[in-house]
Amino acid sequence: MEDTPDISVVVPVHDEAGAAGPLAREIAAAFAGRSYEMIFVDDASKDATLAELRALMAELPALRVLAHSANSGQSRAVRTGVLAARAPIVVTLDGDGQNPPADAPKLADALIAAPPTVALVGGRRAKRQDSEAKRWASRWANRIRKRLLKDDADDTGCGLKAFRRDVFLRLPYFDHVHRYLPALTIREGYENRYLDVDHRHRETGRSKYTNWGRLTASLSDLLGVMWLKSRSRQPGSIREF
């Protein structure tokens, strides 16, 4: 495996036995012939997720497996993967397999081709395969968040994103930050772009979130991100002498 790949694919997983292994193979197929690595971060799973991934390391040389000793949530798992990533471009996917890896290269390529002012290319689920209640809750949450934060994103809940590693590491970290990357990227002075991606039914396991859980967390998160935006000032162009 190359020391400095072009793309790092980061996948947070928690209790995704049965999904993690097939997902890793799909990522390998999607990026075949490319300079890449994939980093699965196991967030203290209680099932066979970690064992399943470790068993695949001999088969998939691009696979790296990191494991938390304590459950810390999706955002922390993503950050762990990004910190370990060796590539300047990071692509994230949800570990449940609902984000088709076949869409990941087009997001990475769009970001690579974009000017340096663009720091994130987000996926937008064109035909979301979730329950009507979940889709309804997301529509309202996206409308409220977009109006309050003016983050230009229609679907921040899509786990499929490509972003510049150095910009991500400049952003403030908090739990659930993965849902606010577009707003925080704009706050840092960069632009976002979006592409339609596919979405699949969950085949194994169960969702780690509920509508009520998302609502209670998002209320305080929204206030926090609004405060962060209000306390930001941009320096314009920077010259070194």
C-alpha positions in Angstrom: 0.0 0.0 0.0 1.3 3.4 -0.9 2.4 5.7 1.9 0.5 8.7 0.6 -2.6 7.6 -1.3 -4.8 10.1 -3.2 -8.0 9.3 -1.4 -8.8 8.0 2.1 -12.2 6.4 2.5 -13.4 6.6 6.1 -16.2 4.4 7.4 -17.5 4.6 11.0 -19.2 1.3 12.1 -20.9 0.2 15.3 -22.6 -3.2 15.5 -22.7 -3.7 11.7 -21.8 -7.4 11.5 -23.0 -8.7 8.2 -22.8 -5.3 6.6 -19.2 -4.2 7.2 -17.5 -7.0 5.3 -19.6 -6.7 2.1 -19.3 -2.9 2.3 -15.4 -3.1 2.4 -15.4 -5.4 -0.6 -17.7 -2.9 -2.5 -15.4 0.0 -1.7 -12.4 -2.0 -3.0 -14.3 -2.7 -6.2 -15.3 0.9 -6.6 -11.8 2.2 -6.2 -10.0 -0.6 -8.0 -7.0 0.8 -9.9 -7.0 4.0 -7.9 -4.5 5.3 -5.3 -6.6 4.9 -2.1 -6.9 3.5 1.4 -10.0 2.6 3.3 -10.2 3.1 7.1 -12.9 1.4 9.0 -13.3 2.7 12.6 -15.1 0.3 14.9 -16.9 2.3 17.6 -16.7 -0.3 20.3 -19.1 -2.8 18.6 -20.6 -5.5 20.8 -21.1 -7.9 17.9 -18.7 -9.5 15.4 -18.1 -6.3 13.4 -14.4 -6.0 14.4 -13.6 -9.6 13.9 -15.3 -9.5 10.5 -13.2 -6.6 9.4 -9.9 -8.0 10.8 -10.5 -11.2 8.9 -10.7 -9.2 5.6 -7.3 -7.4 6.1 -5.3 -10.1 4.3 -7.8 -10.2 1.4 -8.0 -6.3 1.0 -4.5 -4.8 1.4 -6.0 -1.2 1.3 -8.0 -1.9 4.4 -7.0 -0.4 7.7 -9.0 -1.1 10.9 -9.1 1.1 13.9 -11.1 0.4 17.1 -12.4 2.5 19.9 -12.3 1.0 23.4 -15.4 3.0 24.4 -18.4 3.9 22.3 -18.0 7.6 21.3 -20.5 8.2 18.5 -20.4 8.6 14.7 -18.7 12.0 14.7 -15.8 10.9 16.9 -15.4 7.7 14.8 -15.2 9.9 11.6 -12.7 12.2 13.3 -10.6 9.2 14.4 -10.5 8.0 10.8 -9.7 11.4 9.4 -6.8 11.9 11.9 -5.4 8.6 10.8 -5.9 9.2 7.1 -2.9 9.7 4.8 -4.6 11.2 1.8 -5.5 14.9 1.3 -9.0 14.0 0.1 -11.3 12.1 2.4 -14.5 10.3 1.5 -16.9 9.2 4.2 -19.7 6.6 4.0 -22.1 5.3 6.5 -21.3 1.8 7.8 -24.8 0.4 7.3 -24.3 -0.1 3.6 -27.1 2.3 2.6 -24.6 4.6 0.8 -23.6 2.7 -2.4 -19.8 2.8 -2.7 -20.1 3.1 -6.5 -21.0 6.7 -6.0 -18.0 7.5 -3.9 -15.4 8.0 -6.7 -17.5 10.6 -8.5 -17.6 12.8 -5.3 -13.9 12.4 -4.9 -13.2 13.3 -8.5 -15.5 16.3 -8.4 -13.6 17.7 -5.4 -10.2 16.9 -7.0 -11.3 18.8 -10.1 -12.8 21.7 -8.1 -10.9 24.9 -7.3 -9.2 25.1 -3.9 -12.0 27.3 -2.7 -14.3 24.3 -2.7 -13.7 22.1 0.4 -16.6 19.8 0.4 -18.7 17.8 -2.1 -21.8 16.4 -0.4 -24.0 13.6 -1.5 -27.7 14.3 -1.9 -29.9 11.2 -1.6 -32.1 11.4 -4.7 -34.4 8.4 -3.8 -34.0 7.9 -0.1 -34.9 4.4 1.0 -36.1 5.0 4.5 -39.5 4.9 6.3 -41.9 7.7 5.5 -41.7 8.9 9.2 -37.9 9.2 8.9 -38.1 11.0 5.6 -40.7 13.4 6.9 -38.6 14.2 10.0 -35.5 14.8 7.9 -37.3 17.1 5.5 -38.4 19.3 8.3 -35.0 19.2 10.0 -33.2 20.1 6.8 -35.6 23.0 6.1 -35.2 24.5 9.6 -31.4 24.0 9.7 -30.9 25.4 6.2 -33.0 28.5 7.1 -31.2 29.2 10.3 -27.7 28.4 9.2 -27.9 29.3 5.5 -25.6 26.3 4.8 -26.9 25.7 1.2 -27.4 21.9 1.9 -30.6 20.0 1.2 -29.4 16.7 2.9 -26.8 17.0 5.6 -27.8 13.5 6.8 -26.2 11.8 3.8 -23.1 10.0 5.1 -21.5 10.1 1.6 -19.3 13.2 1.5 -15.9 14.1 0.1 -13.8 16.8 1.7 -10.3 18.2 2.1 -8.7 16.7 5.1 -6.8 19.9 6.2 -10.0 21.9 6.1 -11.9 19.3 8.1 -9.3 19.4 10.8 -9.6 23.1 11.2 -13.3 22.9 12.0 -14.5 22.9 15.7 -15.3 19.4 16.9 -18.4 18.4 18.9 -20.7 15.3 19.0 -22.9 15.2 15.8 -20.6 17.6 14.0 -20.9 15.4 10.9 -24.4 16.9 10.3 -23.1 20.4 10.3 -20.0 20.1 8.0 -21.5 22.3 5.2 -22.3 25.2 7.6 -18.9 25.0 9.3 -17.1 24.7 6.0 -18.7 28.0 4.9 -17.8 29.5 8.3 -14.2 28.7 7.5 -14.4 30.6 4.2 -14.8 27.7 1.8 -17.6 26.6 -0.6 -19.6 23.4 -0.9 -21.0 21.5 -3.9 -23.5 18.7 -4.1 -24.2 15.7 -6.3 -27.1 13.3 -6.4 -26.3 9.9 -5.1 -28.2 6.6 -4.7 -29.5 5.2 -1.5 -30.4 1.6 -0.5 -32.5 -0.2 2.0 -30.7 -1.3 5.1 -30.2 -5.1 4.8 -28.8 -5.9 8.2 -28.8 -4.4 11.8 -30.9 -1.4 12.8 -30.6 2.3 12.9 -28.6 3.8 15.8 -30.8 6.9 15.8 -34.5 7.7 16.5 -36.5 10.8 15.4 -36.8 11.9 19.0 -33.1 11.4 19.6 -32.2 13.4 16.6 -34.6 16.2 17.6 -33.3 16.6 21.1 -29.7 16.6 20.0 -30.3 19.0 17.0 -31.9 21.7 19.1 -28.8 22.3 21.2 -26.5 21.7 18.2 -28.3 24.3 16.1 -27.9 26.9 18.8 -24.3 26.0 19.2 -23.5 26.3 15.5 -25.5 29.5 15.2 -23.3 30.9 18.0 -20.1 29.7 16.2 -21.2 31.4 13.0 -22.0 34.6 14.9 -18.5 34.7 16.4 -16.5 34.1 13.2 -14.7 36.8 11.2 -12.8 36.3 8.0 -9.4 37.9 7.4 -9.7 38.2 3.6 -6.6 37.3 1.6 -3.5 36.6 3.5 0.0 37.7 2.4 3.3 36.5 3.7 6.4 38.7 3.6 
